[in-house]
Amino acid sequence: MFLVGLSGGIASGKSTVVNVLRELGCAVIDADVIARQVVQPSAPGYQQIIQLFGPEVLLEGGEINREKLGSMIFSNPEKRQLLNSITHPEIQKVMLKQILKYFFLGYRFVILDIPLLFESSRLTCFMKHTILVYCDPQSQLSRLMKRNNLSQPDAVARILSQLSLDEKRRLADHVIDNSGDRETTRRQVLELHASLDSSLDYIPIRLAAIATAAGICGLFCLLLKHFIF
C-alpha cells in the first residue's frame, strides 16, 4: 500500500474531488474530520486548549467553538503553534490507526486529505504521490466570498494566509484543475484514479510487510522450538 496526499487551497474545490474519489471506492482519510474529533470534550487535549485559550472558546454545550478559536490564532503565529503542538500529535495518531486499518483490509493505496499538506512539508516525504486541487485566483476569490459571505479584503487575507495555489502547483506531482465545470473536473479525477489504481507502487511495501511478518513468525517458531525441545 502507498500513500497519496491530497490538498488544495481554501475554496479551490477539494471537497468536490474527494466526493468523486469516495464514489470510486477509494479509502480517504480526512484530516479536517479528525481535527474536529481531537478537540471534543472527551479528547486528551480538550482541557489543555481551555487552559491556554480560556473558557470563551467554548460553546454553550461545552464543545470548542472552532470558528472562534480559528479567529484567535489566525493572526497570531505563537498561539497557532501552541494549538498545533496539542492537536497535531493526536491527529497523527488517529491517521496512523486508520492507515493501518486500510493496509490490513488490503487497499492498494490510501488518500490522505490534508488541507495544509504543502505548508507542512515534513508530511510530503511520506507520500508516494501528491495531488493538488487547483483553480485560478479569480475563481478562488469569488467562490470564497460567496461561500463564506466575506468582503473582498477578508477573503484576500484568508487566501494569503496559505501558500498560493501557483506555488503549491509547482510542488505537486498531479494537478486537478477545478477552474471549470464539475464534469471537466470529474473527468480529470477519473483519469488520475485509473492511473493510481493500475500502479504497482504498492507491491514493494506489501512484500516488505510479508517478509517482516515471515521473519517474526520464523523467530517465534525458533524460540518455541528451543524452549519446548
N, CA, C and O of each residue as an XYZ file, in Angstrom:
916
protein
N       0.838     -1.199      0.000
C       0.000      0.000      0.000
C       0.872      1.247      0.000
O       1.908      1.287      0.663
N       0.449      2.267     -0.747
C       1.169      3.531     -0.729
C       0.225      4.665     -0.384
O      -0.995      4.532     -0.487
N       0.808      5.788      0.027
C       0.032      6.936      0.467
C      -0.014      8.010     -0.610
O       0.977      8.279     -1.288
N      -1.185      8.614     -0.751
C      -1.393      9.698     -1.714
C      -1.877     10.918     -0.942
O      -2.935     10.872     -0.314
N      -1.126     11.990     -0.981
C      -1.514     13.215     -0.293
C      -2.346     14.106     -1.199
O      -1.939     14.423     -2.317
N      -3.502     14.505     -0.715
C      -4.409     15.374     -1.482
C      -4.566     16.695     -0.757
O      -4.853     16.718      0.440
N      -4.382     17.791     -1.468
C      -4.531     19.104     -0.851
C      -5.096     20.088     -1.863
O      -5.368     19.742     -3.012
N      -5.260     21.294     -1.416
C      -5.776     22.354     -2.274
C      -5.567     23.674     -1.576
O      -4.691     23.809     -0.722
N      -6.370     24.638     -1.941
C      -6.374     25.918     -1.250
C      -7.786     26.185     -0.790
O      -8.717     25.504     -1.218
N      -7.958     27.150      0.063
C      -9.290     27.487      0.536
C     -10.185     27.825     -0.665
O      -9.828     28.655     -1.502
N     -11.343     27.176     -0.736
C     -12.338     27.378     -1.797
C     -11.856     26.946     -3.184
O     -12.374     27.417     -4.196
N     -10.867     26.055     -3.231
C     -10.415     25.579     -4.540
C     -11.266     24.422     -5.051
O     -11.180     24.066     -6.226
N     -12.085     23.832     -4.184
C     -12.981     22.756     -4.613
C     -12.487     21.364     -4.271
O     -12.830     20.400     -4.955
N     -11.693     21.248     -3.230
C     -11.138     19.948     -2.856
C     -12.232     18.954     -2.483
O     -12.126     17.770     -2.801
N     -13.283     19.427     -1.811
C     -14.355     18.521     -1.391
C     -15.050     17.886     -2.598
O     -15.501     16.743     -2.525
N     -15.137     18.620     -3.697
C     -15.725     18.070     -4.924
C     -14.920     16.883     -5.412
O     -15.487     15.861     -5.799
N     -13.606     17.011     -5.396
C     -12.709     15.938     -5.833
C     -12.789     14.753     -4.878
O     -12.827     13.604     -5.317
N     -12.815     15.024     -3.590
C     -12.897     13.947     -2.585
C     -14.179     13.148     -2.767
O     -14.163     11.921     -2.666
N     -15.282     13.824     -3.031
C     -16.558     13.132     -3.219
C     -16.494     12.149     -4.384
O     -17.019     11.040     -4.297
N     -15.851     12.558     -5.468
C     -15.720     11.664     -6.636
C     -14.846     10.465     -6.270
O     -15.168      9.332     -6.628
N     -13.750     10.705     -5.565
C     -12.855      9.620     -5.167
C     -13.565      8.626     -4.254
O     -13.360      7.418     -4.371
N     -14.397      9.128     -3.349
C     -15.161      8.225     -2.477
C     -16.149      7.395     -3.292
O     -16.334      6.207     -3.030
N     -16.785      8.029     -4.283
C     -17.715      7.305     -5.156
C     -17.015      6.159     -5.874
O     -17.624      5.126     -6.150
N     -15.740      6.346     -6.172
C     -14.957      5.332     -6.873
C     -14.446      4.245     -5.933
O     -13.773      3.312     -6.370
N     -14.760      4.359     -4.654
C     -14.381      3.334     -3.692
C     -13.026      3.538     -3.045
O     -12.492      2.620     -2.423
N     -12.469      4.716     -3.181
C     -11.155      4.987     -2.590
C     -11.259      5.123     -1.070
O     -12.270      5.581     -0.536
N     -10.194      4.716     -0.398
C     -10.073      4.948      1.040
C      -9.532      6.359      1.235
O      -8.416      6.665      0.817
N     -10.321      7.209      1.866
C      -9.936      8.601      2.075
C      -9.935      8.901      3.571
O     -10.931      8.675      4.258
N      -8.825      9.404      4.060
C      -8.710      9.822      5.465
C      -8.719     11.345      5.493
O      -7.829     11.985      4.933
N      -9.712     11.917      6.135
C      -9.925     13.369      6.148
C      -9.322     13.970      7.414
O      -9.837     13.762      8.512
N      -8.241     14.708      7.260
C      -7.567     15.311      8.411
C      -8.455     16.341      9.110
O      -8.342     16.523     10.322
N      -9.331     17.013      8.369
C     -10.225     18.004      8.974
C     -11.230     17.349      9.920
O     -11.512     17.864     11.002
N     -11.761     16.214      9.495
C     -12.711     15.482     10.341
C     -12.024     15.043     11.628
O     -12.587     15.167     12.716
N     -10.804     14.529     11.497
C     -10.047     14.091     12.670
C      -9.733     15.281     13.573
O      -9.782     15.171     14.798
N      -9.407     16.429     12.951
C      -9.105     17.631     13.741
C     -10.290     18.052     14.597
O     -10.108     18.580     15.695
N     -11.496     17.824     14.107
C     -12.689     18.128     14.909
C     -12.858     17.114     16.043
O     -13.305     17.457     17.137
N     -12.495     15.872     15.764
C     -12.638     14.820     16.779
C     -11.697     15.039     17.964
O     -12.076     14.810     19.112
N     -10.473     15.481     17.682
C      -9.464     15.572     18.751
C      -9.641     16.789     19.655
O      -8.858     16.978     20.586
N     -10.651     17.616     19.400
C     -10.933     18.734     20.314
C     -12.287     18.556     21.009
O     -12.798     19.486     21.633
N     -12.858     17.362     20.896
C     -14.104     17.071     21.595
C     -13.842     16.984     23.109
O     -12.712     16.720     23.518
N     -14.860     17.201     23.937
C     -14.666     17.164     25.398
C     -14.014     15.886     25.916
O     -13.343     15.911     26.947
N     -14.202     14.776     25.219
C     -13.617     13.509     25.670
C     -12.169     13.332     25.216
O     -11.509     12.372     25.613
N     -11.671     14.250     24.390
C     -10.317     14.120     23.842
C      -9.261     14.568     24.859
O      -9.534     15.414     25.711
N      -8.032     13.986     24.764
C      -6.969     14.295     25.729
C      -6.573     15.775     25.787
O      -6.229     16.285     26.854
N      -6.622     16.465     24.636
C      -6.140     17.843     24.613
C      -7.184     18.896     24.925
O      -6.884     20.090     24.919
N      -8.408     18.466     25.199
C      -9.514     19.406     25.425
C      -9.212     20.389     26.556
O      -9.332     21.600     26.373
N      -8.820     19.872     27.724
C      -8.550     20.734     28.877
C      -7.360     21.651     28.626
O      -7.349     22.793     29.085
N      -6.365     21.162     27.905
C      -5.197     21.990     27.589
C      -5.592     23.198     26.750
O      -5.095     24.304     26.962
N      -6.478     22.978     25.809
C      -6.932     24.075     24.947
C      -7.671     25.128     25.766
O      -7.461     26.327     25.584
N      -8.530     24.674     26.664
C      -9.277     25.617     27.507
C      -8.320     26.411     28.400
O      -8.490     27.616     28.579
N      -7.318     25.734     28.955
C      -6.342     26.411     29.819
C      -5.555     27.465     29.054
O      -5.247     28.527     29.595
N      -5.228     27.174     27.797
C      -4.422     28.103     27.011
C      -5.228     29.263     26.443
O      -4.739     30.391     26.374
N      -6.480     28.979     26.031
C      -7.254     29.991     25.311
C      -8.438     30.533     26.098
O      -9.101     31.474     25.661
N      -8.704     29.940     27.257
C      -9.770     30.457     28.102
C     -11.134     29.868     27.783
O     -11.335     29.314     26.702
N     -12.081     29.986     28.728
C     -13.431     29.422     28.545
C     -14.236     30.118     27.447
O     -15.274     29.610     27.024
N     -13.766     31.268     26.989
C     -14.517     31.982     25.936
C     -14.507     31.245     24.596
O     -15.248     31.608     23.683
N     -13.661     30.204     24.475
C     -13.648     29.447     23.222
C     -14.677     28.313     23.233
O     -14.743     27.517     22.297
N     -15.484     28.247     24.309
C     -16.472     27.175     24.426
C     -17.850     27.632     23.947
O     -18.244     28.786     24.117
N     -18.561     26.688     23.346
C     -19.966     26.891     23.018
C     -20.804     26.585     24.256
O     -20.276     26.091     25.252
N     -22.090     26.871     24.205
C     -22.955     26.656     25.369
C     -22.976     25.196     25.804
O     -23.089     24.904     26.995
N     -22.869     24.282     24.849
C     -22.910     22.858     25.171
C     -21.598     22.308     25.695
O     -21.517     21.127     26.031
N     -20.561     23.147     25.774
C     -19.271     22.709     26.284
C     -18.271     22.325     25.205
O     -17.104     22.073     25.504
N     -18.717     22.277     23.951
C     -17.794     21.961     22.858
C     -16.993     23.206     22.483
O     -17.421     24.336     22.722
N     -15.830     22.976     21.897
C     -14.976     24.093     21.497
C     -15.526     24.755     20.244
O     -15.870     24.082     19.273
N     -15.605     26.064     20.275
C     -16.045     26.849     19.123
C     -14.858     26.978     18.171
O     -13.997     27.839     18.354
N     -14.818     26.123     17.163
C     -13.665     26.077     16.271
C     -13.516     27.357     15.454
O     -12.403     27.763     15.120
N     -14.646     27.989     15.136
C     -14.574     29.245     14.383
C     -13.921     30.345     15.218
O     -13.077     31.094     14.728
N     -14.322     30.431     16.475
C     -13.750     31.454     17.349
C     -12.282     31.164     17.620
O     -11.446     32.068     17.607
N     -11.978     29.898     17.865
C     -10.587     29.507     18.098
C      -9.744     29.808     16.868
O      -8.611     30.277     16.981
N     -10.301     29.536     15.690
C      -9.586     29.821     14.444
C      -9.298     31.298     14.268
O      -8.222     31.677     13.805
N     -10.273     32.144     14.643
C     -10.065     33.591     14.519
C      -9.013     34.083     15.509
O      -8.313     35.059     15.237
N      -8.896     33.410     16.663
C      -7.907     33.812     17.677
C      -6.480     33.514     17.220
O      -5.555     34.260     17.539
N      -6.307     32.436     16.483
C      -4.946     32.059     16.061
C      -4.616     32.547     14.656
O      -3.474     32.436     14.211
N      -5.617     33.090     13.952
C      -5.428     33.462     12.551
C      -4.254     34.422     12.359
O      -3.427     34.224     11.468
N      -4.182     35.442     13.177
C      -3.121     36.446     13.028
C      -2.110     36.379     14.165
O      -1.374     37.337     14.408
N      -2.076     35.245     14.860
C      -1.160     35.091     15.992
C      -0.373     33.787     15.842
O      -0.830     32.738     16.296
N       0.797     33.840     15.215
C       1.592     32.627     14.965
C       1.948     31.851     16.229
O       2.004     30.621     16.212
N       2.190     32.578     17.338
C       2.562     31.891     18.586
C       1.413     31.037     19.111
O       1.614     29.890     19.510
N       0.210     31.604     19.108
C      -0.953     30.851     19.573
C      -1.256     29.689     18.620
O      -1.669     28.613     19.052
N      -1.047     29.921     17.321
C      -1.272     28.857     16.341
C      -0.328     27.690     16.595
O      -0.720     26.527     16.514
N       0.925     28.021     16.905
C       1.913     26.985     17.175
C       1.568     26.210     18.445
O       1.751     24.995     18.507
N       1.070     26.918     19.451
C       0.666     26.259     20.687
C      -0.479     25.275     20.436
O      -0.465     24.145     20.924
N      -1.460     25.726     19.672
C      -2.600     24.860     19.372
C      -2.145     23.633     18.570
O      -2.569     22.508     18.835
N      -1.277     23.876     17.591
C      -0.774     22.768     16.775
C      -0.004     21.746     17.604
O      -0.064     20.545     17.340
N       0.725     22.239     18.615
C       1.503     21.322     19.455
C       0.598     20.393     20.258
O       1.020     19.312     20.672
N      -0.647     20.816     20.478
C      -1.618     19.982     21.197
C      -2.342     19.037     20.238
O      -2.467     17.842     20.505
N      -2.811     19.582     19.134
C      -3.696     18.804     18.257
C      -2.962     17.917     17.245
O      -3.420     16.814     16.945
N      -1.835     18.389     16.721
C      -1.181     17.631     15.642
C      -0.756     16.220     16.049
O      -1.000     15.282     15.290
N      -0.125     16.026     17.224
C       0.227     14.649     17.600
C      -0.990     13.728     17.690
O      -0.917     12.562     17.304
N      -2.109     14.254     18.200
C      -3.320     13.444     18.314
C      -3.901     13.133     16.943
O      -4.367     12.020     16.698
N      -3.874     14.120     16.046
C      -4.358     13.901     14.677
C      -3.534     12.821     13.991
O      -4.084     11.942     13.329
N      -2.219     12.887     14.150
C      -1.331     11.922     13.509
C      -1.543     10.509     14.044
O      -1.445      9.542     13.289
N      -1.833     10.378     15.338
C      -2.100      9.061     15.912
C      -3.340      8.434     15.274
O      -3.333      7.260     14.903
N      -4.398      9.228     15.152
C      -5.640      8.716     14.572
C      -5.434      8.360     13.107
O      -5.924      7.332     12.641
N      -4.710      9.208     12.379
C      -4.445      8.943     10.961
C      -3.667      7.647     10.797
O      -3.969      6.850      9.909
N      -2.665      7.428     11.649
C      -1.864      6.213     11.561
C      -2.725      4.975     11.803
O      -2.578      3.972     11.104
N      -3.610      5.039     12.775
C      -4.507      3.912     13.049
C      -5.379      3.608     11.832
O      -5.586      2.444     11.487
N      -5.887      4.653     11.184
C      -6.744      4.439     10.018
C      -5.946      3.905      8.832
O      -6.445      3.073      8.074
N      -4.709      4.376      8.668
C      -3.846      3.869      7.596
C      -3.606      2.376      7.783
O      -3.698      1.605      6.827
N      -3.297      1.967      9.014
C      -3.053      0.548      9.303
C      -4.309     -0.282      9.051
O      -4.225     -1.409      8.563
N      -5.464      0.271      9.381
C      -6.719     -0.444      9.134
C      -6.885     -0.729      7.644
O      -7.197     -1.854      7.253
N      -6.677      0.284      6.820
C      -6.828      0.088      5.365
C      -5.745     -0.834      4.800
O      -5.982     -1.560      3.834
N      -4.551     -0.800      5.411
C      -3.479     -1.698      4.975
C      -3.895     -3.143      5.180
O      -3.740     -3.972      4.283
N      -4.423     -3.446      6.359
C      -4.814     -4.829      6.658
C      -6.069     -5.244      5.896
O      -6.327     -6.434      5.719
N      -6.845     -4.265      5.446
C      -8.006     -4.578      4.610
C      -7.611     -4.830      3.154
O      -8.441     -5.235      2.341
N      -6.331     -4.586      2.831
C      -5.828     -4.919      1.507
C      -5.907     -3.819      0.460
O      -5.768     -4.091     -0.733
N      -6.128     -2.584      0.885
C      -6.184     -1.480     -0.085
C      -4.805     -1.252     -0.703
O      -3.780     -1.361     -0.029
N      -4.802     -0.936     -1.983
C      -3.526     -0.676     -2.663
C      -2.972      0.694     -2.291
O      -1.758      0.870     -2.185
N      -3.855      1.655     -2.094
C      -3.405      2.995     -1.703
C      -4.463      3.667     -0.847
O      -5.643      3.317     -0.892
N      -4.018      4.629     -0.074
C      -4.914      5.422      0.776
C      -4.679      6.890      0.466
O      -3.537      7.329      0.326
N      -5.760      7.646      0.362
C      -5.657      9.079      0.090
C      -5.796      9.840      1.405
O      -6.777      9.677      2.129
N      -4.811     10.664      1.698
C      -4.836     11.493      2.904
C      -5.221     12.916      2.505
O      -4.455     13.623      1.850
N      -6.400     13.313      2.905
C      -6.921     14.645      2.596
C      -6.410     15.604      3.672
O      -6.954     15.673      4.774
N      -5.346     16.344      3.325
C      -4.684     17.221      4.296
C      -4.660     18.648      3.741
O      -3.902     18.929      2.812
N      -5.467     19.545      4.288
C      -5.552     20.908      3.738
C      -4.205     21.631      3.652
O      -3.940     22.322      2.668
N      -3.350     21.480      4.674
C      -2.069     22.204      4.705
C      -0.893     21.262      4.417
O       0.174     21.389      5.017
N      -1.097     20.335      3.511
C      -0.060     19.346      3.189
C       1.238     20.005      2.756
O       2.309     19.625      3.228
N       1.160     20.986      1.867
C       2.367     21.605      1.314
C       2.967     22.644      2.258
O       4.158     22.946      2.182
N       2.132     23.192      3.153
C       2.666     24.101      4.161
C       3.480     23.335      5.204
O       4.454     23.852      5.751
N       3.064     22.090      5.469
C       3.783     21.239      6.422
C       4.593     20.221      5.631
O       4.197     19.061      5.510
N       5.717     20.655      5.098
C       6.485     19.850      4.143
C       7.004     18.538      4.733
O       7.363     17.626      3.989
N       7.045     18.435      6.070
C       7.554     17.201      6.674
C       6.638     16.021      6.394
O       7.061     14.874      6.540
N       5.386     16.271      5.993
C       4.468     15.180      5.690
C       4.618     14.659      4.265
O       4.336     13.492      3.996
N       5.058     15.513      3.360
C       5.111     15.110      1.945
C       6.097     13.982      1.702
O       5.941     13.235      0.735
N       7.107     13.835      2.548
C       8.103     12.785      2.337
C       7.505     11.391      2.516
O       8.092     10.405      2.069
N       6.336     11.299      3.169
C       5.688     10.001      3.359
C       4.748      9.657      2.202
O       4.215      8.548      2.148
N       4.544     10.590      1.286
C       3.595     10.397      0.198
C       4.291      9.895     -1.069
O       5.299     10.451     -1.505
N       3.736      8.844     -1.641
C       4.248      8.363     -2.931
C       3.829      9.311     -4.046
O       4.577      9.542     -4.996
N       2.625      9.855     -3.916
C       2.115     10.839     -4.879
C       1.455     11.975     -4.109
O       0.897     11.764     -3.032
N       1.524     13.176     -4.666
C       0.788     14.308     -4.101
C      -0.101     14.910     -5.182
O       0.286     15.019     -6.346
N      -1.302     15.295     -4.766
C      -2.297     15.851     -5.693
C      -2.709     17.228     -5.203
O      -2.963     17.419     -4.014
N      -2.774     18.167     -6.101
C      -3.290     19.498     -5.778
C      -4.579     19.752     -6.546
O      -4.644     19.546     -7.758
N      -5.600     20.198     -5.831
C      -6.823     20.673     -6.479
C      -6.649     22.176     -6.681
O      -6.576     22.947     -5.724
N      -6.585     22.565     -7.937
C      -6.232     23.943     -8.303
C      -7.436     24.655     -8.913
O      -8.292     24.034     -9.543
N      -7.483     25.962     -8.715
C      -8.372     26.799     -9.530
C      -7.700     28.161     -9.685
O      -6.833     28.530     -8.893
N      -8.101     28.890    -10.694
C      -7.446     30.176    -10.942
C      -7.772     31.156     -9.819
O      -8.817     31.035     -9.180
N      -6.884     32.132     -9.568
C      -7.039     33.042     -8.416
C      -8.372     33.778     -8.368
O      -8.948     33.946     -7.293
N      -8.863     34.215     -9.516
C     -10.121     34.955     -9.509
C     -11.293     34.068     -9.106
O     -12.176     34.497     -8.364
N     -11.300     32.828     -9.596
C     -12.355     31.883     -9.213
C     -12.278     31.578     -7.721
O     -13.302     31.495     -7.041
N     -11.065     31.412     -7.222
C     -10.883     31.123     -5.794
C     -11.435     32.256     -4.940
O     -12.137     32.014     -3.958
N     -11.122     33.483     -5.311
C     -11.571     34.644     -4.538
C     -13.093     34.767     -4.559
O     -13.717     34.950     -3.514
N     -13.689     34.668     -5.744
C     -15.140     34.842     -5.848
C     -15.886     33.710     -5.143
O     -16.921     33.941     -4.517
N     -15.362     32.483     -5.244
C     -16.008     31.354     -4.558
C     -15.952     31.526     -3.047
O     -16.936     31.259     -2.357
N     -14.810     31.969     -2.528
C     -14.656     32.137     -1.085
C     -15.572     33.240     -0.566
O     -16.200     33.080      0.480
N     -15.655     34.361     -1.287
C     -16.527     35.459     -0.877
C     -17.982     35.004     -0.825
O     -18.718     35.345      0.101
N     -18.384     34.235     -1.824
C     -19.768     33.772     -1.890
C     -20.045     32.710     -0.835
O     -21.074     32.752     -0.160
N     -19.126     31.756     -0.694
C     -19.335     30.630      0.238
C     -19.381     31.070      1.692
O     -20.226     30.608      2.459
N     -18.464     31.971      2.077
C     -18.354     32.388      3.484
C     -18.954     33.759      3.759
O     -18.871     34.275      4.874
N     -19.556     34.339      2.735
C     -20.165     35.666      2.874
C     -19.159     36.682      3.413
O     -19.418     37.389      4.387
N     -17.991     36.732      2.739
C     -16.904     37.606      3.183
C     -16.754     38.806      2.257
O     -17.103     38.752      1.078
N     -16.230     39.881      2.813
C     -15.850     41.021      1.979
C     -14.580     40.648      1.207
O     -13.894     39.690      1.563
N     -14.273     41.394      0.167
C     -13.078     41.084     -0.614
C     -11.797     41.156      0.221
O     -10.970     40.251      0.123
N     -11.599     42.206      1.046
C     -10.375     42.255      1.875
C     -10.245     41.060      2.818
O      -9.152     40.520      2.988
N     -11.373     40.641      3.438
C     -11.329     39.496      4.354
C     -10.999     38.206      3.603
O     -10.231     37.372      4.081
N     -11.586     38.062      2.434
C     -11.324     36.854      1.642
C      -9.871     36.812      1.178
O      -9.238     35.757      1.199
N      -9.353     37.947      0.764
C      -7.949     38.020      0.326
C      -7.019     37.677      1.483
O      -6.028     36.971      1.293
N      -7.328     38.170      2.681
C      -6.486     37.895      3.861
C      -6.430     36.399      4.149
O      -5.371     35.873      4.491
N      -7.559     35.712      4.013
C      -7.587     34.269      4.267
C      -6.791     33.507      3.210
O      -6.084     32.550      3.526
N      -6.909     33.929      1.981
C      -6.154     33.273      0.906
C      -4.655     33.465      1.106
O      -3.871     32.537      0.908
N      -4.266     34.673      1.498
C      -2.841     34.975      1.672
C      -2.239     34.288      2.900
O      -1.017     34.232      3.037
N      -3.087     33.764      3.794
C      -2.566     33.074      4.976
C      -2.030     31.679      4.619
O      -1.372     31.034      5.436
N      -2.317     31.223      3.397
C      -1.823     29.936      2.926
C      -0.811     30.157      1.797
O      -0.713     31.248      1.235
N      -0.066     29.100      1.483
C       0.761     29.158      0.279
C      -0.146     29.370     -0.918
O      -1.266     28.858     -0.941
N       0.312     30.111     -1.905
C      -0.519     30.343     -3.082
C      -0.703     29.041     -3.851
O       0.142     28.148     -3.792
N      -1.811     28.943     -4.569
C      -2.067     27.749     -5.370
C      -1.009     27.566     -6.452
O      -0.664     26.438     -6.803
N      -0.494     28.674     -6.980
C       0.551     28.564     -8.001
C       1.815     27.957     -7.420
O       2.488     27.172     -8.089
N       2.150     28.308     -6.180
C       3.324     27.736     -5.535
C       3.104     26.258     -5.219
O       3.997     25.434     -5.416
N       1.910     25.930     -4.727
C       1.589     24.527     -4.456
C       1.610     23.704     -5.740
O       1.993     22.535     -5.745
N       1.194     24.337     -6.810
C       1.156     23.632     -8.104
C       2.547     23.149     -8.498
O       2.690     22.073     -9.079
N       3.562     23.933     -8.186
C       4.936     23.547     -8.518
C       5.429     22.396     -7.644
O       6.347     21.670     -8.025
N       4.816     22.233     -6.474
C       5.247     21.194     -5.546
C       4.524     19.865     -5.747
O       5.004     18.821     -5.306
N       3.372     19.904     -6.411
C       2.537     18.713     -6.534
C       2.969     17.811     -7.685
O       3.494     18.277     -8.696
N       2.736     16.499     -7.509
C       3.006     15.536     -8.582
C       1.892     15.552     -9.622
O       2.148     15.380    -10.814
N       0.655     15.758     -9.171
C      -0.515     15.762    -10.056
C      -1.364     16.981     -9.734
O      -1.475     17.382     -8.575
N      -1.957     17.563    -10.753
C      -2.816     18.737    -10.565
C      -4.168     18.483    -11.205
O      -4.249     18.085    -12.367
N      -5.232     18.716    -10.442
C      -6.591     18.675    -10.971
C      -7.097     20.108    -11.026
O      -7.274     20.757     -9.994
N      -7.324     20.589    -12.228
C      -7.752     21.981    -12.410
C      -9.267     22.064    -12.258
O     -10.016     21.553    -13.091
N      -9.699     22.707    -11.196
C     -11.123     22.828    -10.891
C     -11.655     24.218    -11.235
O     -12.625     24.682    -10.635
N     -11.023     24.873    -12.192
C     -11.458     26.218    -12.584
C     -12.734     26.190    -13.416
O     -13.466     27.177    -13.474
N     -12.998     25.044    -14.065
C     -14.151     24.945    -14.959
C     -15.366     24.324    -14.298
O     -15.601     24.498    -13.102
N     -16.144     23.587    -15.110
C     -17.368     22.973    -14.587
C     -17.068     21.640    -13.915
O     -15.960     21.113    -14.020
N     -18.068     21.102    -13.222
C     -17.893     19.883    -12.444
C     -17.555     18.677    -13.322
O     -16.769     17.819    -12.922
N     -18.142     18.612    -14.504
C     -17.895     17.462    -15.367
C     -16.449     17.423    -15.845
O     -15.855     16.350    -15.948
N     -15.886     18.584    -16.135
C     -14.471     18.654    -16.535
C     -13.579     18.187    -15.383
O     -12.616     17.448    -15.587
N     -13.918     18.630    -14.177
C     -13.151     18.195    -13.003
C     -13.290     16.694    -12.805
O     -12.306     16.009    -12.529
N     -14.496     16.185    -12.943
C     -14.744     14.756    -12.747
C     -13.915     13.907    -13.711
O     -13.361     12.880    -13.319
N     -13.833     14.332    -14.960
C     -13.053     13.572    -15.946
C     -11.582     13.500    -15.533
O     -10.940     12.462    -15.688
N     -11.058     14.598    -15.013
C      -9.661     14.606    -14.563
C      -9.456     13.633    -13.392
O      -8.447     12.930    -13.321
N     -10.432     13.609    -12.481
C     -10.334     12.710    -11.318
C     -10.383     11.253    -11.779
O      -9.631     10.419    -11.275
N     -11.251     10.947    -12.722
C     -11.363      9.582    -13.240
C     -10.053      9.128    -13.880
O      -9.618      7.994    -13.681
N      -9.432     10.015    -14.643
C      -8.152      9.684    -15.287
C      -7.061      9.438    -14.242
O      -6.285      8.489    -14.355
N      -7.009     10.289    -13.240
C      -5.996     10.138    -12.197
C      -6.242      8.858    -11.400
O      -5.301      8.131    -11.081
N      -7.486      8.590    -11.086
C      -7.809      7.374    -10.342
C      -7.385      6.127    -11.107
O      -6.848      5.188    -10.520
N      -7.624      6.115    -12.410
C      -7.232      4.968    -13.234
C      -5.726      4.768    -13.170
O      -5.249      3.635    -13.106
N      -4.978      5.862    -13.187
C      -3.520      5.785    -13.119
C      -3.056      5.233    -11.774
O      -2.167      4.382    -11.726
N      -3.653      5.712    -10.683
C      -3.281      5.239     -9.345
C      -3.677      3.780     -9.149
O      -2.938      2.993     -8.557
N      -4.858      3.436     -9.658
C      -5.374      2.091     -9.452
C      -4.561      1.036    -10.202
O      -4.489     -0.117     -9.776
N      -3.953      1.431    -11.313
C      -3.157      0.487    -12.104
C      -1.684      0.483    -11.690
O      -0.894     -0.314    -12.196
N      -1.325      1.373    -10.772
C       0.065      1.474    -10.324
C       0.474      0.233     -9.534
O      -0.331     -0.363     -8.818
N       1.730     -0.135     -9.680
C       2.293     -1.268     -8.933
C       3.134     -0.791     -7.747
O       3.904     -1.561     -7.174
N       2.982      0.472     -7.388
C       3.781      1.037     -6.295
C       3.500      0.365     -4.956
O       4.315      0.443     -4.036
N       2.350     -0.293     -4.846
C       2.007     -0.929     -3.565
C       2.795     -2.213     -3.330
O       2.909     -2.657     -2.188
N       3.344     -2.823     -4.392
C       3.947     -4.150     -4.270
C       5.173     -4.173     -3.347
O       5.242     -5.038     -2.474
N       6.155     -3.249     -3.504
C       7.323     -3.317     -2.612
C       6.970     -3.247     -1.130
O       7.552     -3.964     -0.316
N       6.014     -2.382     -0.780
C       5.629     -2.244      0.624
C       4.915     -3.505      1.102
O       5.137     -3.964      2.223
N       4.058     -4.062      0.249
C       3.349     -5.286      0.617
C       4.329     -6.446      0.814
O       4.202     -7.221      1.761
N       5.313     -6.557     -0.097
C       6.307     -7.622      0.016
C       7.161     -7.450      1.275
O       7.492     -8.420      1.957
N       7.511     -6.183      1.568
C       8.299     -5.917      2.775
C       7.522     -6.312      4.025
O       8.093     -6.851      4.972
N       6.220     -6.044      4.026
C       5.387     -6.406      5.171
C       5.307     -7.924      5.319
O       5.363     -8.456      6.427
N       5.175     -8.612      4.181
C       5.108    -10.079      4.222
C       6.430    -10.648      4.734
O       6.443    -11.566      5.554
N       7.557    -10.088      4.238
C       8.873    -10.565      4.665
C       9.084    -10.334      6.154
O       9.634    -11.185      6.853
N       8.640     -9.174      6.632
C       8.767     -8.873      8.062
C       7.932     -9.838      8.902
O       8.387    -10.360      9.919
N       6.695    -10.058      8.447
C       5.817    -10.983      9.169
C       6.399    -12.393      9.172
O       6.345    -13.092     10.184
N       6.963    -12.813      8.019
C       7.564    -14.143      7.930
C       8.762    -14.259      8.855
O       8.970    -15.293      9.490
N       9.553    -13.184      8.930
C      10.720    -13.174      9.807
C      10.332    -13.287     11.270
O      10.952    -14.030     12.030
N       9.309    -12.550     11.657
C       8.833    -12.605     13.046
C       8.293    -13.988     13.372
O       8.541    -14.536     14.446
N       7.545    -14.543     12.414
C       6.976    -15.872     12.615
C       8.082    -16.910     12.754
O       8.014    -17.787     13.616
N       9.114    -16.808     11.893
C      10.238    -17.745     11.941
C      10.985    -17.662     13.264
O      11.376    -18.677     13.842
N      11.176    -16.412     13.737
C      11.859    -16.217     15.015
C      11.044    -16.810     16.156
O      11.594    -17.432     17.064
N       9.741    -16.615     16.104
C       8.859    -17.156     17.141
C       8.928    -18.687     17.171
O       8.993    -19.293     18.241
N       8.914    -19.305     15.979
C       8.974    -20.766     15.887
C      10.308    -21.288     16.423
O      10.366    -22.317     17.097
N      11.375    -20.553     16.107
C      12.702    -20.947     16.578
C      12.776    -20.901     18.109
O      13.302    -21.817     18.742
N      12.242    -19.827     18.691
C      12.234    -19.691     20.144
C      11.359    -20.758     20.794
O      11.696    -21.319     21.838
N      10.228    -21.020     20.144
C       9.301    -22.028     20.658
C       9.962    -23.393     20.667
O       9.845    -24.148     21.632
N      10.664    -23.705     19.571
C      11.340    -24.998     19.459
C      12.435    -25.115     20.513
O      12.620    -26.178     21.106
N      13.150    -24.039     20.742
C      14.264    -24.039     21.698
C      13.769    -24.309     23.120
O      14.374    -25.085     23.861
N      12.664    -23.662     23.492
C      12.175    -23.784     24.856
C      11.358    -25.059     25.097
O      11.271    -25.540     26.227
N      10.766    -25.600     24.036
C       9.953    -26.810     24.209
C      10.813    -28.071     24.125
O      10.646    -29.017     24.895
N      11.733    -28.050     23.166
C      12.531    -29.247     22.939
C      13.933    -29.107     23.550
O      14.743    -30.028     23.453
